[in-house]
Amino acid sequence: MEHHLRRNLETNENIRPQALLQALSLIVNPSTSDSTLSFILKTLTLSLKNLDNNPNTNPFLSHHILHLFSLLSHHRPHLSHNLISTVREFSLIPSTSTRSLADALACLSISDINVNDESIFLSLVLRPCISVRHWLLFNVSKFDIRPSVLLTVLLGFTKDPYPYIRGAALDGLADLCKCIVVEDESLIHGCYLRAVELLFDSEDSVRCSAVRAVSACGQLIVASKQERSKRDRSDALFLQLCSMVRDMSVKVRIEVFSALGKIEIVSEYILLQTLSKKASSATKEMNFPGQYAEKIFRIPASSASFAFLHGLEDEFSEVRESACRALQTLAILSADFSHEVVNFLMDVLNDDSTAVRLQALDTMHHMAMVGHLKMQQAHLHMFLGILLDSHSLIRCTARKVLKLTELPSLAMFKMCVDGLIRDFELYPQDETEVFSALFVVGQNNRNFLVSLINEVSQMIEPSSGGKLGYDNARKASYLVLATSAPVSMKQQTCSIPPRIFSYAVTLLGRIARSLAEIVDQRTLLAYFSYCSRFTFVSASEFFKVEEHLEGCDVQLIQRCEAISNYHIRRKLQLKEAESSLLDFQVEQNKEINCVNIILQVVIDIWPSLKLGLIDEVTRTLRSLKAELRMISDNNHRGELVFALLYIDALERLGHLCSHLMFSKEFYCHECGKLQCSLGKLDRCLRDMRYKFIGLTKDDNVLILELIIANGILTLCKMEACVDETTLKKLHSVMSCIEHICGEGSTVSSSFVVEVQKSLSEIDTTSCPILDNPYLLLKSLEHFTPRKAVSSGNLKCMEAELHFQGNDFQNPLPFISGLLVGVSLDITLHNIPSENRLWIKMSLEEKLTQFVFLDFHEIEGHNEVRKFTFVAPFYQTPRANCFSLKICIVLECMSDDDQLFRSCGGPNHEVAHLCEEKEVYFSAAVR
């Protein structure tokens, strides 16, 4: 092939496509000699230089040559210096087309050699091509430029006539100010003033970028000041941002409140002004440096008036949510400000948006952690209504707030307890969290606890027939509350009747699950036993336990005392939390926190499946998915989609496990339903494995363990036992896990160990899986889902498919037997060019045709690609009309996947990147 390529290149003035394909195969072949590669580089370089001299050349030829250069640099690093020099020369030619210049820049940016210096950046950024300027400003981090030079360039481009160039320059300034040390304070101050000036730009997108730049430059200036002037500069920055809270653009208002929440130093009188309609006497005559309007260059302190009230009452829920999030951090700065904030947050708890209510509760939770949440009785009455909210995450966060809230009176304590009990009565699935909240609230308010228990003691006592009757939610709740009463281990005294602790043994399992973060079940049993030692207990089982615990050592007694004094340890933890929160740099991401909380809840409820509570678990999982769908954050869409798929996979796996593992009749299930459920789970896991960029090793092991569980359930079907394909795939996946765990980054779970033992037993005994389907199924008893933690770096590969002017009443014409073309508007998100995409076209589920999408013919970068593609469908039926279901699929390239066996289509299984769209056709009139 080398000799043929030399002959082909030497005999042609211009390179032909066949020669490019041969060059590609030689570049990726590790056996190709260096002399041949040097010849290819030399020939491609000459062809690249001659492109502009020949008007008849293919316009895509430079694109293909530059792509070969990228591959050559990757596979043969020793040729990179000559190659990069050629690309640089080509990019600096004035006549280079925009497309070719973009390809050249991309080729330079992926090189490991530091060639993207100041000179090339400055020479290209001053070109008249708008798209090139925008690309350079957007990717400025890829160039090695001195901060002072870059600041000057970005500052200049803030005056560009094109809005998105100004916006890119401002975003560049904001990013740069986050990572540089101030050398020339006047230059930073100039950038700040220019960003302030652009707060009054006519374009919404520019004003959004200006808000980010003002925030970043302003905080950099504040950090560089001495302690005496630091507060004044920070106050000026805060007031400058407050002046934008009434902007006409929703996105600008969201950015403003987000920026306000990042300011760490604000005077208390200015904070209080944001919640007041009128200017206070302290702020009437005060002015700060800034720009209040286009021609007013002093900003009054009264401009903060009503700022947060505007945000909390905004007509758009996104703005209200952003305002609540800003209050979450600012409330830490002042106790008086926090007390005023509570009055307004109580109204926000009635907001129509779930996301806003959740953020308001999260804000109150942070205030309570630093001891700034003071509730009055009227507040508490309004707050307890949120415990009856239909969304589980809302109720969960409200209970966390109550655990930290100080209740100054017996009446408020009774209201709180009654509210938690009504929550339990309405939502029995909340039992674990309600019991935990009752225990903590009781320990935090011990003075009121004894009075309440004495009032309801008759309700806790057994009935005249000797029945305890703790199936009743209210009785059980009061019993759990009573167990939080103070006990003196040394004096063996208790402030409530000790026999109540003996009654609590009947609820030991339920209470232990609620207090899992405080104490284990064995210690809890010892605690109940010790507290009721001198009382008569009628339960014979408890006497047996008592005998077992008589040898309880000193260490166990100390652990019992730790339960009784849990509230003291909790207060110490809150003081530590207060200290850490005050020093915390407020760069939190609420959406990621919500996702992690929901994923933790999923892990916590999984053990309920082993108790056969499939209906309760299913309701909870579906509620959690509903919570996730309400979170709208394009920046972390990957985490949201992954979490939804993970919960969906666990829900389906839980159904299958409950049917197959807990059923006495293993093969009595309808084969069709079982096959359908397994297929849906398989597609869900395929999406999790192949549609995401940025998966960690822990994420991959998490997915592979789910694939193993699905494979075991598949093998347990009668017809699957005969097929060895699934068993081979199981071995392959186990090898992947062993490889990942062998690198030391993660540890094999007990489930993987048990599966390995079962597979080894099958291999050594040569026992067909059909003879004993439970051989592998028993290892599922050790399966526990791994905890998935969202880091914020996931990207989801997705596609959008559109076609205009077609529906059932406006079909496209076709002629039977002849191919028909369908014009598709396609948008690809986060799909690297090394992936293989296909357009899948199905005719009534009887005939499927695939059309390959060639990335070399698609413009755009990896994040977003938009183009129009005409997909041909060849096998039009002999009918007057028909419809096609069209979607874009991703070929799953992996050794352990089964071959797809499609004629002219993908060789592996596929994952759908978008929903199927239906196109209608009608026979053309001849």
N, C-alpha and C positions, 0 to 999 in steps of 0.2 A: 504493500500500500504506500510505503514511503516513496519508492521510486515512481509509482504512478502519480502521486501528488506532486512530486518535483516536476515531472514531465507536464502535468496539467497546468501548474503555475507558471512554468517557464515559457510555455507556448501560447499563453493568453495575456493580452495587455491588461485586461480587467478580470478580476476574479469572478468566477461563476458560482452559483449556489452549490453545485456538486463539489467544487473545490473547498468551499467553506465547510461542508458537511464532513469531508475527509479530514480537513484540518481539526475539526472538533473532535473526531474520534481519536486522532493521534495525540491531541493535547491531554485528553483524559486518560489515555493509555499509559500506565507507569513504565512500560517497556520501551517507549519511544526514545530514540537516542537524542542526546543534547544537540548534535549537529542538525538533525532534522527540525527540532524545535527552534533553533536559531535561524534556520532558513525560513521557517513559517513566520517567525517574528519579523524578519527582514522584509519578506514579501508583503505581509499585511501592512507594515509601516509604509512601504512605497505606495501601496494601493490607497491607503488613507490619505497620503499627501496629494495624490493625483485626483481625488474625488472632485474637487472644486474646478479642475481644468476640463472635465468632461461633462457636459450638460446632459448626456444621454444615460448616465449611470443610474442605477436603481437607488431611489432616495433612502431605502432601508438598509443599503449596503454598509454605511458607516455604523449603523446600530448593531449589525451582526459582527462587524470587525471589532468594535469596542467591547462587545460581549465576550468575544474570544480573548481579547486582551485581559479581561477580568479573570477568566478561567485560567489563562496562562500564568498570571501573577499568583493565583491561588495554588496551582499545581506545581509550578516551577519558580519558587521565590528568588532563585539566583538570577533570574532574568528580569526582575522587577524594576531595577534601576533604569535600564534601557527602555523598558516598556512605558514606565511612568513619564520619562522624559518625552517620549513621542506623544503621549496623550496630552501632556501639558502644552506642547507646541501646537497641537491640533486645536485645543480649546482656546488658545489665544489668537487664532486666525480670525480677523474681523468678519470674514464672509461665512464663518461656520453657522449652520442653521441652528435654530432654537432647539429642535429635537436632538440634533447631534451634540450640541453643547450640554444639554441635560444628561445625555448618556456619558459624555466625557467626565462631567462632574461626579456622576454616580460611580464611575470607574475609579476616579481619584479617591473618593470618600471611603471605598472599601479596602484600599491599600493599607498595609501595615506600616509602610514607610511614611515618614512625616514629610509630605510634599505639599500639603495644603497650608502654605505659609501666607504671610501678609501680602506678598507681591501678587500672587495669583488671585487672592480674594479681592484686592483693591482693583486689579485690572479688569476683573469680570463684573464686579458689582457696579461699576460705573458705565456699563454698557446700556444702550437704550432699550434692550429687550426687558419688558416688564416681568415676564415669568421667570427669567433668570435672576433678576434682582430679588424677587420674592423668594425663590428657592434658596439663594445664598443667605438672605436674612433669616429665613426659617431654619436653616441648617448651619448657622454661624458657629455653633459649638464644635463642629467638625474641623474647624480651621484653627491653626496656632497663631493667634493674634494677640499682641500686647493689649492689656485692658485699656490703657489710655487711648490707643489708636482706635480700638473697637468702640469705646464710648463716643469718640468724636464722630466716627462714621455713623453710628446709630442715631446720634443726636442730629446729624445732618439729614438723615432720611426721614426724621419725624416731620419734615417740611415737604415731603414728596407730594405731588398732586394727586396720586392714586391712594384711596383710603386704605386698601389692604396692605400697601407698602408702609404707610404710616403706622398701621396697627402692628405689623411684624417688627418694625423698628422699636416700638414701645415695649412689645413683649420681650425683645432682645435686651433692652435696658433693664426690665424687671428681673429677668433671669441673671443678668450679669451682676446686678447689685446684691444678689443673694450669695455670691461666692467670691467677691473681691475684697481687698483691704483698701481703704481710702488713702490714696497718695496725694491727690489734688482735690481738696474739699470744694474749691470753687467750681470745678468741673462737675462734681456730683450735684452741687447746688444748682448749676445751670440745667442739668438734666431734670431735676425736680421741678424747676420753674417751667420748663418746656412741657413736661407732662401735665402740670397744673393748667397750663394754657390750653392744652388739648382736651381738658375736661369739658370744654365748651364747643368741641368739634360737632359738625352737623351730622356725622355718621355714627350710628349706634356702636358699631364694632370698634371704631377708634376710641370712643369714650370708655368702652369696657377695658380696652388695653391701657388707656390712660389711667384709669383707677388702679389697675395692678401696678403700673409704673410709679405712680405717686406713692402707693403703699410701700413698695420695695425701696425706692430712693429715700423716702422720708424716714423709714426705719434705719437705713444705713447712716443717714445724717444724725439721727438721735443717738445711735450707738457710738458715734465718733465724738459726741459732746461730753464735756465735763459734767459731773453730777449736778452742779448748780443749775445749769441751763438745759439739762436733759429733759426735765418735766415740761418746761415751756415749749421746747421744740415738739415734744410728743403731743402736748395739748393742741398746738397749731396744726399738726398733721390730723389729729382726730376731728377738729372743727372743719378742716378742709374737706374731709371725706363726708362729714355730716351734711355739708352743703349740697351733696349730690343725692340724698335719699329721696328727693321728690322728682328725680329725672323721669322723663316720659318713657324711657326704655325699661322693660322688665329686666333684661339681662344686666343692664347697668346697675339697677337697684340691688340685684342679687350680689353683684361683685362688690358694691359699696359695703353692704353689711358683712360680707365675708372679710373684707379688708379691715373693717372696724374691729372685728373679733380677734385680729392678730396684734393689735396694739397692746403693749404690756404696761404702759404707764399713762394714767389719765387722772387729772385732779378730780376729787370727789364732787365738787360743786358743778363741774361740767357734766359729769355722769348723771347727777340728779336733774340737770337741766334737760336731758334727753327724754325724760319722762314727764316733763311739765309743759303746759301750754303757754305759760307766760315766762318772760325773762325774770330771773331773780335779781334782787338788788345788787348781788355780788357780781353779776355779769353784764349789767346794763351798759356800763361805760367802758367795758374791757374790749380791746381789739388785739388781734394776733396777725403776724405776717402771713399772707396768703392772697388768694384771689376769689372774691365773692361773686363777681360778675365780670363781664368782658372788660370793663373799664374801672372796676372797683378793686383796688389792690391791698385792702386791709379787710380781714374777715372778723366780724364781731362774734363775741362769745355767745351771743343770743342765737346764733345760727344753729346751735345744737338743740334749740327748743323743739320739743315734740318729735325728735328724730326717730326714736324707737317706737313711739306710738304710731307714727306713719307706717313703720315696717310691720308692726304686729296687726295693723288693721288694713293692710294692703289687700287689694282685690285678688291678687295672684298668690296661690298657696306657696309657690317656690320662694317668693320674697318673704312671706311670713316665716317660713321655715328657716331661711337664712338669718332673719332678725333674731329668732329664738336661739340659733346656734351662736351668734355673736354675744348675746346676753350670757350664755353659758360660761364664757371666759371672762367677760368684764365683771360679772357679779362677784368673782373671787377678789377683786381689787378693793371692794368697799362693802362693809356690813350694812350700812344705812341704805346704800343703793340696792343691795339684795332684798332688803325688807320692802322697798317700793316695787321692785320687780315682781315679787310674789303676787301683789294685788292684780297685776295685769296678766300674769301667766294663768291665774285661775280662770280668767275669761277665755284664754286661748285653749284651755282644756275642752271647751265645747266646740272647737273648730270642726268644720266639715271634713277637713283633710286628715287622714290617719297619720301621714308623715309629719304634719305640723303638731298634732297632739303628742306624738312620740318624741319629737324634738323638745317640746315644752317640758315633758316629764324628765327627759334626759338632763335638761338644764336645771330643773329642780333637784335632781339627784346629785349633780355636781355641787350645787349650793349646799345641800345637806352634808356632803362629805367634808366640807370645810367649816361646818357649823354656822352657816349664814342663812339657813332656812328656818324662819320663825312663822308658824301657822297660828292663826286665830281660829276661834270656834266656827265662825262663818266660813273661813277658808276650808276648814276640814270637812264641813258639810258638803261643799261643792266638790272637793277633791275625792271624797269617797264614792261619788257617782261614777268616776272613771273606772272603778273596780268592776263595774258591770258592763264595761265595753265589750263589744263582740270580738275584738281582736286580741289574741292571746299575748302578743308582744306588748301591747298597751297595758294590759293587766299586770304583766310580769314587771314592767318598769315601775308601775305605780306601787307595787308591793315593796320594791327596793327602796323607794322613797320613804314609805312608812317605816321601814326598819331603822332609818336614820333620823326620823323626825322626833323632836322633843314635844311631849304632850304635857302641858303645864297644869291640867286639871283632871279630876276624876271623870267629869262628864265627857271630856274629849277622849279620854282613854276608852270609856265605854263605847263611844261612837266609832272609834277606830276598830275595836274588837268586833262590834256588830257588823261593820262594813266588810271586814274580812270573812266573817261567817256567811254573810249573804253572797259574797263572791263564791264561796265553796258550795253553797246550796244551788246556785245557778249554774256553776261550771264545775261539776265533780272532778273533771280531769285536772283541775288546778290543786288538788288535795296536797301534793307534796310541797308546793311553794306556799300555799296558805298556812299549813302547819309550821313551816319554817318561819314565816312572818309572824305568826302568833307567838312563837317561842321567843323570838328576838324582841318583839314589842313588849312582851311580858317582862323580860329581863331588864329592858331599858326603863321600865316604869314600875318598879317593885313596890313602891309606896301605894300605888293604886291597885296593884294586882291582888293583894291579900283581901282588900275590901270587896272587890268584884267576885272573887272565888267564894268568899263567905256568903255572898248573896245568892249564888247559883249552885251552892254545894248540894242542895237537895236534888237538883237536876242530874248531877254526876253520880249520885248514889244509886245502887241497884234497886230495881223495883221490888215490890212485895214478894214476887215469885222468885227472887234471886237472880233475875236476868239483868245483865249489865246494860244491854241495849245501845251499844256504841255504834250501831249502824246509822243512827241519826246524826246528821252532819253537825248540828248545833251541840249536842252532847259530846261528840268526839272532839270538837274544837275547844270547848271549855276544858276538857281533860288535858289536851295538849298544852293549853295555856297554863293550867295549874302546875304542870311539871316544870315550868320555868321559874317557880318560886324559889327564893333564897333558902339554902340549906347549910347548916354548920356541921361539917363532918366531925370536928373535934368534940363539940358538945352534943352531937347527935340530936339536934333540935331542928324543927322545921316550922315555918310560919303558917303553914296550912296543915290540915289533917294528913298525917303520913300515909294513911290507908289509900289515899288517892294515887300514890305512886304504884301501889300494888295493882290498882285498877288499870294503870297505864300499860302494864305488861301485856294485856290483851290486845293492845295496839302497837306492840313493840316493833313489828316489821314496818308498819306505816310511818311511825314516828322516826325510826332509824333512817329511812329513805329521806325524810325531810331534813334531818340534821346530819346528813352525810359529810358536809363540810366542817362540822364541829367535832363529831365523835363517831366511832364505829359502833356497830350493833352490840358487840360483846361488852364494851365499856358502858354503853347505855343501859344494858340489862343489869350490870353490876351497880350502876347508879340508882336505878329504880329499886333494886333489892336492898341496897344499903339504906336508902331513905325510908323504906317501909319495914325495916327490920323488927320493930317493936309493935307491929300491928298484926291483927289476925287477917289472914288471907285465905279465902275458901277455895282457890284454884289449886288443885293437887299438883298440876304441872309446875306451878311457881315454887312449891315446896321442894321439888326435885332440883330446880335451878338454884334455890337457896342453899341446899346442901352442897351443890357443886361450887358455889361461890364463897363458902365459908373460909376457904383458904386464900381469899383475896389478899394480895400483898400490898405493901405500902405504895408501890408505884401505881397500882390500879386505883387506890384510894385518892392519890394525888390527881389522877386523871378524872375521877368523879368530881373532885373539887373544881377542876378546870371547867367542867360543864356548868356548875353552879355560878362560876365567876366569869362566864363567857362575855357578859356585857362589859366587864372591866377591860378585858383584852380587846374587845371591839372598839372601845373608846380610844385606846392607845393606837390602834390601827388607823382610826380616823384622824388622829393628830398627825401621824406620819403621812397620811394621804394629803392632809391640808398643807403640810410643808412641801411635799413634792408638787402639788398642784400650783402653788404660788410660784415655784421656780420653773414650771413647765413652759416650754416654748410652744405656743398654741398653733400647732400645725396638724391638728387632728382631722381625721376624715370620718365623718359620721356614718356615711354609707358603709364603709368597710367594717366599722365597729358593729353596725346592725347585722351585717352578713355573718360576722364571726359569732355574734350572740346567738343568732338563729341556728347556725351549724352546731354550736355547743348544745343547744336544746335538743337537736336531732340525736346527738350522741347520748344524751342523758335519758331519752325515752326509749332507746332501743331495747334495754333489758325487759321492758314491759311485754315485748313480743314473746319472750320465753314463758311468760305467765299466760299466754293465749289471749292477751287483750288487743287483738288485731283491730277491732272496730275503733277503740279509743285512740290507738296509735295512729290509725289512718286519718281520723278526724284532726288530730293534732298536726300531722304532717301536711295535710291539705291547708290547714290554717296558716302554717308557716310559709307555705308556697304563696299563699295569697298576700302575706306580709311582704315577701320579697318582690312580688310583682308591683307593689305600690312604690317601691324605691326606684326613682328615675334618676340615673346618673350615667351619662354617656362616657365619662372618664373611667368608670370602673364597670362597664357593661360586662366585661369578661368574667369578673368575679360573680356578678349577679346571675349570669347564664349558667356558670359552672355550679353555683349553689343550687339553682333550680333543678339542674340535671341530677345532682347528687341526691337531693331529697327525693326526686322522682324514682331514681334507681333503688334507693332504700325502701321506698314504699312498695314498689313491685317485688323486690326481693323478700320483704317481710310477708307479703301475701303468699308468695310461693312457699316460703319456709313454713308458714303456719299451716298451709294445706298439706304439704308433703311430710313435714316432720311430726306434726301433732295429730295427724289423721291415723286412725287405726287401719283403714282400708287404703293401702298405699296406691293401688292401681285403680281405684274406683272413680277417679276424677275424669271428667269429660276430656278426651284427648285433644279435641279442637281448641277448647278454652286454654288448656295447659300450653299447647303449642303457641297460641297467640300471645300469652303472657310472657313466655320465654323469649319470643321474637321481639316483643317490645322492649324487654329488659336488655337484650343484646344490642338493639339499635341505640338505646340510651347510653350504654357503656361505650359503644363505638364513637358516639359523639363526644363523650367526655375525653376519650383517649386521643382523638385525632383532630378535633376542631379548635384546640387551644394552643396558643403560643405562650411560653413562659412557665410551663408546669415544672415544679420542683421534683426532686427525686421522691420526696415523701408523697407528693400528689400522684406520681406514677405508681408507686407501690399501693396506694389507696385504691386506684382504679384497677390495678392488676388483681388485687385480692377480691374485688367485686366480680371481676371476670372469672376467677376461679370458682367462686360461689355459684355463679350462673352456669358455668360448665358442669359442676357437680349435679346441679338440679337437672340439667339437660341430659346427662348420662343416666339419670334415674328414670327417664322415660323408657317404656318398653321398646319403642322403635329405635331410640338413640343408643341403646346398649349394644346393639349389633354393629353399629357404625363406629369405626375406630378413629374417625376424623376428630371428633370432640376430645377424645382421650389424648391424641397427639397434640392438639392445641393446648390442652391442660399441661402437658409436659413442657411445651414451649414457653408458656407463661410462667411456669415455676422456674425455668431457667433464667428468665428475665429478672424475676425477683431475687434469685440467688446472686445474679451479677450485680444488681444494685446494692444489695445488702453487703456483698463482698467488698465494696468500696468503702465501707465503714460509716456511711452517712446516715444509715437507718438500720433498724434491727428487725429481724423476722419475728412475726407475731406467733402466738401459740397456734393459731389457726393454720398458718402456713406450715408449721412444724408437723401438725397432725395430718395435713393433706400429704406432705412428703412421706410420712410413715405409711399412709394408706396406699399411695402409689408404689412405694417400694414393696409392700406386701403383695400387691397385684402383680408386679413384675417378677418377684421371686417365686411365687406359687403358681404363676401362669393361670390364675383363676379368672375366668371371664367375669366381667362386671355384671353380666346378665344373671349369673348364678347367685350373686349376693349384692343387690342394689344398695344395701345399707352400708356396704364397706366404706364407701366414700361419704355417704350421707351423714354418718355419725360425726365426721369431722366438722360439719357445719355447726354443731353444738358449741364449738370453740370460737365461732366467728363473732367478732365485735367490730363494728365500723371504726376505722381510724378517724381521728379528729382532723378535719380539714380547716386550715387557717389561711385566710385570704391575706395576701401581702400587698395587693394593689398593682401587681405587675402582669396580670393575665390579660391576654388579648384573644378575642373570639373571632375565628374566621367565619364570616357571614357573606351572604350575597343578596342582592335585591334584583327582582325581575319584573319588568313592566313592558306592556305593549299597548299602544293607543288605538282607540276606535274599534274595538272588537268585543262583542258580547253575543248573547244568544240571539238577539234580534238583528245584529249587524255582523254576520259571519264573513270570513274571508273566502274568496272564490277558489275553486280547485278543479282540475280535470282528472278524472279517475285514471289511475295507472301512471300518471306523470308526477314527478316530484313537485313539491310545493315549498316555498320559502317563507319562514316566519321571522319578521324583523323584531328583534328583542333589544330593549334598552337595559343594559346590565351594569350594576355597580357592585364591585368587589371590595370587601373590607378586610384588611389585615391578612392578606393571602400572599405569602412569598412566592416568587416565580418558580421555585423548584417543585411545587405541588402540581399534581395532575388534576385538572378540572374537566368535567364532561357536562354536556347538556343532555338530560334524560327526557325522552319523549315517549309517552305511553299511549297506546290506542286501546281503550276499553280493557286494560289489564291483560290483553291477549298478545299484544305485540309491543315490544320495547326497542327503541333505537337510541344509540348514543352518538353524540357529535363532540369531537375533541376541541377544547379551547386552547389555542396556542398562545402562550404568554409573550412570545416574541413579536406578535402582531398587536399587542395591547399596549396602549400608552398609559403613563401614570407611574406612581411609585407604589411601594408595597402596601401602604396604609389604605389608600383609596384609589381605585381605578374605575373610570366610567367610560363606557364605549357602547357602540351599537353593533350587533352581530346578527347576520341573517343565517338562521339554522335551517338546513334542508331536511325535509322528511320525504323519503323515497317511496314508501309502500302505501300510497293512498288507496283506500278500499274502493270497491265497486259499490258505491252507495250514493244516495242523494245528499247526504250530510254526515258529518262525523265530528268528533271533538278530540283534541289532544291534551293530555296533562303534561305540562312542561315544568321542569325544575333544574337547578344546577346542583351537581353532586361532586364530592371530593373523593378521589380514589385513595383508599387507606393502604398505604404502602408499608407492609410489615410482613416479616417472615412467618408469624404465627397465624395470620389471617388465611381463611380459605380462599381458593381461587373462585372467581366470579363466573367463569365460563360463559362469557357473552361474546357473540360473534361481532368482531369489529368494535368492541367496547372495552371497558376497563377489565384488567386481569385480576383485580382484588375486589373485596367488598367496598361499598361506597357509603358515605355519610352525606345526608342532605344538608345543603347550606341555606336553603330557603324553602318556603312553602310552595306546594304545587300550584301552578296557575293553569287555568283551562282556556284553550283557544278553540273557537268554533269555526267550522268550514261548511260551505254549501257549494254544491256542484254548479259550475259556471254554465250559463245559458249559451248554447252554440248557435 
